[in-house]
Amino acid sequence: MRVPFRLLFVGWWMAGQSWMVTGQDFPKPSISVSPSDMVSLRGNVNIHCRNEKVAQVEFTLLRDGRAILFRDAELHEAVFFLASVKKTDSGVYWCKYHIRNDPVDRWSPDSDPVHINVIDPSLTKPFIKVSPRGKLTLGSNVTIECQSKENGLTFSLRKSGKQIASQKTEPRGNTAKFLLSVGRTEDAGSYICQCQHRKNPFVWSEPSDPVELVVTDGSLTIILASCAVSLLLVLVLLLLAIVWYKRRRKCATANEESQPVTMPLKPEARTSGVEHDELTHGTDNDSLTYVALNHQPLRSKEAAIPGNPSESCVYASVAKDRASSKNHCSASPAAHENAKAM
């Protein structure tokens, strides 16, 4: 009996597809926990198992090497719900899957493990502190210290819900110190610590109060400081320039006021051949008044009325406080001759 070639080809293609999705060719599933791998006692948690390529599969959830739950996948994913978690529910979980109704019954590789940690309020809440305090610059070091009242514990340092370091204390020790080197601005954030007994590594105390690390970019700080210093220097120079300008104006005004005011002399009406000038506007420290005299030679004139000889007088002003003004008069030659004749 001869088998049609088309039938042989279809059988070969189906066998190839079955071989591609069985055994070691199954992709490794992924596993995750929500909302967190730290669950409060009597709280709830979800475990997600997923594969990206194979459909119509059944997932199995395992804890400590034993299968505990089974679930058919919907759209390549199965969700295992753990309600009212107890201390005994803590531990290591992983999952795997196989194709439903597969006569060969081959399984995928195990997923990576996840930890379910239970928070026990009966354990002592640890204390946390950080040194140095304040803002940190890139490249600096910081020490975070966790402490408890009990001895022989294991401390875990966490940031944003994820464990970043753990440390066991001595049997009689109750303190753990974590030295961190700040290399990125992402190292800033909120840190907490928790502790556990070594006999039950998945049961933890309540988290400590958080401490906040503030990280600044040192280069940006230097630039801002340089700008501030430059601005301050400009302001100081501007202030000095204003003070210098005001002092210069003040000195110039003082010099102008200290110079004497000279008024041109104006001749007044002549009396008996003597010309008088106006007084200059000025008084010295001794309260003396100065006059300017006309030093032209004296000239005689005939008397306008006979019998009344004309006189030529020279007036001088002396110190007001010392003596009164005196008039020095001298008769003309014509007056002397008239006096002799009489």
GIGI-V164363 format. One record per residue. N is the residue number from 1. PHI is phi in radians with two decimals (none if undefined). OMEGA is omega in radians with two decimals (* if undefined). NEAR is the number of other C-alpha atoms within 8 Angstrom. Layout:
# GIGI-V164363
n=N phi=PHI omega=OMEGA near=NEAR
n=N phi=PHI omega=OMEGA near=NEAR
This chain:
# GIGI-V164363
n=1 phi=none omega=-3.08 near=2
n=2 phi=-1.66 omega=3.13 near=3
n=3 phi=-1.59 omega=3.14 near=6
n=4 phi=-1.05 omega=-3.12 near=6
n=5 phi=-1.09 omega=-3.14 near=6
n=6 phi=-1.08 omega=3.14 near=6
n=7 phi=-1.17 omega=3.08 near=8
n=8 phi=-1.10 omega=-3.13 near=9
n=9 phi=-1.15 omega=3.12 near=8
n=10 phi=-1.11 omega=3.12 near=8
n=11 phi=-1.11 omega=3.12 near=8
n=12 phi=-1.12 omega=-3.11 near=8
n=13 phi=-1.16 omega=-3.13 near=8
n=14 phi=-1.18 omega=3.11 near=8
n=15 phi=-1.15 omega=3.11 near=8
n=16 phi=-1.14 omega=3.11 near=8
n=17 phi=-1.12 omega=3.12 near=8
n=18 phi=-1.11 omega=3.13 near=8
n=19 phi=-1.18 omega=-3.09 near=9
n=20 phi=-1.23 omega=-3.06 near=8
n=21 phi=-1.97 omega=3.12 near=9
n=22 phi=-2.16 omega=3.05 near=11
n=23 phi=1.10 omega=-3.06 near=9
n=24 phi=-1.23 omega=3.12 near=7
n=25 phi=-1.46 omega=3.01 near=9
n=26 phi=-1.20 omega=3.08 near=12
n=27 phi=-1.24 omega=-3.13 near=10
n=28 phi=-1.22 omega=-3.13 near=10
n=29 phi=-1.32 omega=3.05 near=15
n=30 phi=-1.85 omega=-3.12 near=10
n=31 phi=-2.42 omega=3.13 near=14
n=32 phi=-2.65 omega=-3.09 near=8
n=33 phi=-2.20 omega=3.06 near=11
n=34 phi=-2.43 omega=0.03 near=9
n=35 phi=-1.39 omega=-3.14 near=6
n=36 phi=-2.77 omega=3.08 near=8
n=37 phi=-1.39 omega=3.02 near=11
n=38 phi=-1.73 omega=-3.04 near=8
n=39 phi=-2.05 omega=3.07 near=13
n=40 phi=-1.21 omega=3.10 near=10
n=41 phi=-1.01 omega=-3.06 near=12
n=42 phi=1.20 omega=3.03 near=8
n=43 phi=-1.61 omega=-3.11 near=9
n=44 phi=-2.09 omega=3.13 near=11
n=45 phi=-2.64 omega=3.09 near=14
n=46 phi=-2.00 omega=3.06 near=11
n=47 phi=-2.02 omega=-3.07 near=12
n=48 phi=-1.83 omega=3.04 near=13
n=49 phi=-2.06 omega=-3.01 near=14
n=50 phi=-2.60 omega=2.92 near=11
n=51 phi=-2.24 omega=-2.99 near=11
n=52 phi=-1.77 omega=-2.97 near=7
n=53 phi=-2.10 omega=-2.99 near=6
n=54 phi=-1.68 omega=3.10 near=9
n=55 phi=-1.83 omega=3.11 near=8
n=56 phi=0.95 omega=-3.14 near=10
n=57 phi=-2.09 omega=3.07 near=12
n=58 phi=-2.10 omega=-3.14 near=12
n=59 phi=-1.69 omega=3.06 near=14
n=60 phi=-2.15 omega=3.11 near=12
n=61 phi=-1.75 omega=-3.10 near=13
n=62 phi=-2.09 omega=3.03 near=12
n=63 phi=-2.32 omega=-3.13 near=11
n=64 phi=0.96 omega=3.07 near=7
n=65 phi=1.50 omega=-3.11 near=5
n=66 phi=-2.10 omega=3.09 near=6
n=67 phi=-1.27 omega=-3.10 near=9
n=68 phi=-2.11 omega=-3.11 near=8
n=69 phi=-2.51 omega=3.11 near=8
n=70 phi=-2.28 omega=-3.12 near=9
n=71 phi=-2.71 omega=3.05 near=10
n=72 phi=-1.25 omega=-3.11 near=9
n=73 phi=-1.40 omega=3.00 near=13
n=74 phi=-2.12 omega=-3.08 near=7
n=75 phi=0.96 omega=3.03 near=5
n=76 phi=1.26 omega=-3.10 near=13
n=77 phi=-2.46 omega=3.04 near=10
n=78 phi=-2.23 omega=-3.11 near=12
n=79 phi=-2.04 omega=3.12 near=9
n=80 phi=-1.83 omega=-3.07 near=10
n=81 phi=-1.79 omega=3.09 near=8
n=82 phi=-1.91 omega=-3.09 near=9
n=83 phi=-1.86 omega=3.09 near=8
n=84 phi=0.82 omega=-3.05 near=8
n=85 phi=-1.09 omega=3.08 near=14
n=86 phi=-1.95 omega=3.11 near=9
n=87 phi=-1.04 omega=-3.12 near=8
n=88 phi=-1.23 omega=3.10 near=5
n=89 phi=-1.43 omega=3.10 near=8
n=90 phi=-1.28 omega=3.14 near=12
n=91 phi=2.57 omega=-3.09 near=11
n=92 phi=-1.84 omega=-3.12 near=10
n=93 phi=-2.14 omega=2.95 near=12
n=94 phi=-2.71 omega=-3.10 near=13
n=95 phi=-2.49 omega=3.05 near=13
n=96 phi=-2.67 omega=-3.08 near=15
n=97 phi=-2.53 omega=3.01 near=11
n=98 phi=-2.59 omega=-3.14 near=12
n=99 phi=-1.35 omega=3.12 near=12
n=100 phi=-1.16 omega=3.08 near=7
n=101 phi=1.02 omega=3.09 near=5
n=102 phi=-1.56 omega=-3.11 near=8
n=103 phi=-1.13 omega=-3.13 near=4
n=104 phi=-1.35 omega=3.11 near=4
n=105 phi=1.01 omega=3.08 near=8
n=106 phi=-1.68 omega=-3.03 near=9
n=107 phi=-2.06 omega=3.08 near=11
n=108 phi=-1.35 omega=3.02 near=15
n=109 phi=-1.14 omega=3.09 near=10
n=110 phi=-1.23 omega=3.05 near=9
n=111 phi=-1.30 omega=2.99 near=11
n=112 phi=-1.16 omega=-3.10 near=7
n=113 phi=-1.40 omega=2.97 near=8
n=114 phi=-2.24 omega=-3.12 near=11
n=115 phi=-1.91 omega=2.99 near=10
n=116 phi=-1.87 omega=-3.12 near=13
n=117 phi=-1.90 omega=-3.10 near=12
n=118 phi=-1.90 omega=3.12 near=16
n=119 phi=-1.57 omega=-3.13 near=12
n=120 phi=-1.84 omega=-3.12 near=11
n=121 phi=-1.11 omega=-3.12 near=8
n=122 phi=-1.28 omega=3.10 near=5
n=123 phi=-1.36 omega=-3.10 near=9
n=124 phi=-1.21 omega=3.10 near=10
n=125 phi=-1.26 omega=-3.09 near=11
n=126 phi=-1.34 omega=3.09 near=15
n=127 phi=-1.91 omega=-3.11 near=10
n=128 phi=-2.29 omega=3.03 near=14
n=129 phi=-2.60 omega=-3.07 near=8
n=130 phi=-2.28 omega=3.06 near=10
n=131 phi=-2.53 omega=-0.04 near=7
n=132 phi=-1.32 omega=3.10 near=6
n=133 phi=-1.54 omega=3.11 near=5
n=134 phi=1.61 omega=-3.10 near=6
n=135 phi=-1.29 omega=-3.14 near=8
n=136 phi=-1.98 omega=3.07 near=10
n=137 phi=-1.82 omega=3.13 near=10
n=138 phi=-1.06 omega=-3.13 near=12
n=139 phi=1.63 omega=3.13 near=7
n=140 phi=-1.48 omega=3.13 near=9
n=141 phi=-1.96 omega=3.13 near=8
n=142 phi=-2.44 omega=3.13 near=11
n=143 phi=-2.00 omega=3.07 near=11
n=144 phi=-1.92 omega=-3.06 near=12
n=145 phi=-1.94 omega=3.09 near=11
n=146 phi=-1.99 omega=-3.06 near=13
n=147 phi=-2.48 omega=3.12 near=10
n=148 phi=-2.38 omega=3.10 near=12
n=149 phi=-1.37 omega=-3.11 near=7
n=150 phi=-1.65 omega=-3.13 near=7
n=151 phi=-1.84 omega=3.05 near=11
n=152 phi=1.16 omega=-3.11 near=13
n=153 phi=-1.90 omega=2.98 near=15
n=154 phi=-1.97 omega=-3.11 near=12
n=155 phi=-1.81 omega=3.10 near=14
n=156 phi=-2.16 omega=3.08 near=12
n=157 phi=-1.75 omega=-3.04 near=13
n=158 phi=-2.22 omega=3.07 near=12
n=159 phi=-2.40 omega=-3.12 near=11
n=160 phi=0.97 omega=3.09 near=7
n=161 phi=1.43 omega=-3.12 near=6
n=162 phi=-1.97 omega=3.11 near=6
n=163 phi=-1.33 omega=3.13 near=9
n=164 phi=-1.96 omega=3.11 near=8
n=165 phi=-2.88 omega=3.07 near=8
n=166 phi=-2.47 omega=-3.08 near=9
n=167 phi=-2.69 omega=3.09 near=8
n=168 phi=-1.68 omega=3.11 near=9
n=169 phi=-1.63 omega=3.04 near=14
n=170 phi=-1.18 omega=-3.13 near=9
n=171 phi=-0.94 omega=3.11 near=7
n=172 phi=-1.87 omega=3.14 near=7
n=173 phi=-1.69 omega=3.14 near=9
n=174 phi=-2.37 omega=-3.08 near=13
n=175 phi=-2.35 omega=3.05 near=9
n=176 phi=-2.22 omega=3.14 near=11
n=177 phi=-2.03 omega=3.14 near=8
n=178 phi=-1.95 omega=3.12 near=9
n=179 phi=-1.68 omega=-3.11 near=8
n=180 phi=-2.02 omega=3.04 near=8
n=181 phi=-1.82 omega=-3.08 near=8
n=182 phi=-1.44 omega=-3.12 near=14
n=183 phi=-1.92 omega=-3.12 near=8
n=184 phi=-2.44 omega=3.06 near=6
n=185 phi=-1.19 omega=3.10 near=10
n=186 phi=-1.21 omega=3.10 near=5
n=187 phi=-1.23 omega=3.07 near=9
n=188 phi=-1.23 omega=3.12 near=9
n=189 phi=2.56 omega=-3.09 near=10
n=190 phi=-1.73 omega=-3.13 near=10
n=191 phi=-2.09 omega=3.05 near=12
n=192 phi=-2.36 omega=3.02 near=13
n=193 phi=-2.35 omega=3.10 near=14
n=194 phi=-2.36 omega=3.14 near=14
n=195 phi=-2.30 omega=-3.11 near=13
n=196 phi=-2.58 omega=3.01 near=14
n=197 phi=-1.45 omega=-3.09 near=11
n=198 phi=-1.21 omega=-3.13 near=8
n=199 phi=-1.23 omega=3.10 near=4
n=200 phi=-2.37 omega=-2.99 near=7
n=201 phi=-1.27 omega=-3.11 near=8
n=202 phi=-1.96 omega=3.06 near=11
n=203 phi=-2.00 omega=-3.01 near=13
n=204 phi=-2.06 omega=3.03 near=14
n=205 phi=-1.36 omega=3.02 near=15
n=206 phi=-1.18 omega=-3.12 near=12
n=207 phi=-1.18 omega=3.09 near=9
n=208 phi=-1.24 omega=2.99 near=11
n=209 phi=-1.12 omega=-3.08 near=7
n=210 phi=-1.34 omega=2.95 near=8
n=211 phi=-2.08 omega=-3.06 near=10
n=212 phi=-1.90 omega=3.04 near=8
n=213 phi=-1.77 omega=3.13 near=12
n=214 phi=-1.93 omega=-3.08 near=9
n=215 phi=-2.02 omega=3.10 near=12
n=216 phi=-2.05 omega=3.11 near=10
n=217 phi=-1.39 omega=-3.09 near=9
n=218 phi=-1.08 omega=-3.14 near=8
n=219 phi=-1.11 omega=3.11 near=6
n=220 phi=-1.15 omega=3.11 near=7
n=221 phi=-1.10 omega=3.13 near=9
n=222 phi=-1.12 omega=3.14 near=8
n=223 phi=-1.10 omega=-3.14 near=8
n=224 phi=-1.14 omega=3.12 near=8
n=225 phi=-1.14 omega=3.12 near=8
n=226 phi=-1.11 omega=3.11 near=8
n=227 phi=-1.11 omega=3.14 near=8
n=228 phi=-1.13 omega=3.13 near=8
n=229 phi=-1.13 omega=3.13 near=8
n=230 phi=-1.10 omega=3.12 near=8
n=231 phi=-1.11 omega=3.11 near=8
n=232 phi=-1.10 omega=3.12 near=8
n=233 phi=-1.11 omega=3.11 near=8
n=234 phi=-1.08 omega=3.13 near=8
n=235 phi=-1.12 omega=3.11 near=8
n=236 phi=-1.10 omega=3.12 near=8
n=237 phi=-1.08 omega=3.11 near=8
n=238 phi=-1.11 omega=3.11 near=8
n=239 phi=-1.12 omega=3.10 near=8
n=240 phi=-1.10 omega=3.12 near=8
n=241 phi=-1.12 omega=3.12 near=8
n=242 phi=-1.13 omega=3.13 near=8
n=243 phi=-1.09 omega=3.13 near=8
n=244 phi=-1.10 omega=-3.14 near=8
n=245 phi=-1.15 omega=3.13 near=8
n=246 phi=-1.13 omega=3.12 near=8
n=247 phi=-1.11 omega=3.12 near=8
n=248 phi=-1.13 omega=3.09 near=8
n=249 phi=-1.11 omega=-3.13 near=8
n=250 phi=-1.14 omega=3.12 near=8
n=251 phi=-1.14 omega=3.13 near=8
n=252 phi=-1.10 omega=3.11 near=8
n=253 phi=-1.14 omega=3.12 near=8
n=254 phi=-1.11 omega=3.12 near=8
n=255 phi=-1.14 omega=3.13 near=8
n=256 phi=-1.13 omega=-3.12 near=7
n=257 phi=-1.28 omega=-3.11 near=7
n=258 phi=-1.35 omega=3.14 near=6
n=259 phi=-1.32 omega=-3.14 near=6
n=260 phi=-1.20 omega=3.11 near=6
n=261 phi=-1.67 omega=-3.11 near=6
n=262 phi=-1.77 omega=3.12 near=6
n=263 phi=-1.86 omega=3.10 near=6
n=264 phi=-1.14 omega=-3.14 near=4
n=265 phi=-1.33 omega=3.12 near=9
n=266 phi=-2.01 omega=-3.14 near=6
n=267 phi=-1.21 omega=3.06 near=8
n=268 phi=-1.71 omega=3.14 near=8
n=269 phi=-1.10 omega=-3.10 near=6
n=270 phi=-1.44 omega=3.09 near=8
n=271 phi=-2.22 omega=3.12 near=7
n=272 phi=1.04 omega=3.05 near=11
n=273 phi=1.40 omega=-3.14 near=10
n=274 phi=-1.97 omega=3.14 near=12
n=275 phi=-1.73 omega=-3.14 near=11
n=276 phi=-1.82 omega=3.10 near=11
n=277 phi=-1.94 omega=3.08 near=12
n=278 phi=-1.18 omega=3.09 near=10
n=279 phi=-1.24 omega=3.03 near=9
n=280 phi=-1.30 omega=3.13 near=10
n=281 phi=-1.42 omega=3.14 near=7
n=282 phi=-3.10 omega=-3.14 near=8
n=283 phi=-2.40 omega=-3.13 near=9
n=284 phi=-1.47 omega=-3.06 near=7
n=285 phi=-1.23 omega=-3.12 near=5
n=286 phi=-1.66 omega=3.13 near=5
n=287 phi=0.99 omega=3.10 near=8
n=288 phi=-1.75 omega=3.10 near=10
n=289 phi=-1.88 omega=-3.08 near=11
n=290 phi=-1.83 omega=3.05 near=9
n=291 phi=-2.21 omega=3.06 near=10
n=292 phi=-1.88 omega=-3.08 near=10
n=293 phi=-1.77 omega=3.04 near=7
n=294 phi=-1.59 omega=-3.04 near=8
n=295 phi=-1.59 omega=3.08 near=4
n=296 phi=-1.19 omega=-3.14 near=5
n=297 phi=-1.10 omega=3.14 near=4
n=298 phi=-1.25 omega=3.09 near=6
n=299 phi=-2.16 omega=-3.12 near=6
n=300 phi=-1.68 omega=3.08 near=7
n=301 phi=-2.29 omega=3.07 near=7
n=302 phi=-1.22 omega=-3.14 near=6
n=303 phi=-1.19 omega=-3.13 near=8
n=304 phi=-1.23 omega=-3.14 near=5
n=305 phi=-2.14 omega=3.13 near=6
n=306 phi=-1.09 omega=3.14 near=6
n=307 phi=1.53 omega=3.08 near=4
n=308 phi=-2.01 omega=-3.09 near=7
n=309 phi=-1.12 omega=3.09 near=11
n=310 phi=-1.43 omega=-3.14 near=11
n=311 phi=-2.12 omega=3.02 near=9
n=312 phi=-1.89 omega=-3.07 near=12
n=313 phi=-2.09 omega=3.03 near=10
n=314 phi=-2.06 omega=-3.10 near=8
n=315 phi=-1.81 omega=3.09 near=7
n=316 phi=-2.40 omega=3.13 near=8
n=317 phi=-1.93 omega=3.14 near=9
n=318 phi=-1.91 omega=-3.11 near=10
n=319 phi=-1.01 omega=-3.08 near=10
n=320 phi=-1.18 omega=-3.06 near=9
n=321 phi=-1.42 omega=-3.04 near=5
n=322 phi=-1.67 omega=-3.09 near=6
n=323 phi=-2.66 omega=3.09 near=7
n=324 phi=-1.43 omega=-3.13 near=8
n=325 phi=-1.15 omega=3.13 near=8
n=326 phi=-2.06 omega=3.11 near=7
n=327 phi=-1.91 omega=3.10 near=8
n=328 phi=-1.87 omega=-3.09 near=7
n=329 phi=-2.09 omega=3.08 near=8
n=330 phi=-2.30 omega=3.14 near=7
n=331 phi=-1.29 omega=3.13 near=10
n=332 phi=-1.34 omega=3.11 near=11
n=333 phi=-1.02 omega=-3.13 near=6
n=334 phi=-1.15 omega=3.12 near=8
n=335 phi=-1.18 omega=3.10 near=10
n=336 phi=-1.10 omega=-3.12 near=9
n=337 phi=-1.14 omega=3.12 near=8
n=338 phi=-1.13 omega=3.14 near=8
n=339 phi=-1.15 omega=3.13 near=7
n=340 phi=-1.14 omega=-3.12 near=6
n=341 phi=-1.09 omega=3.13 near=5
n=342 phi=-1.31 omega=* near=4
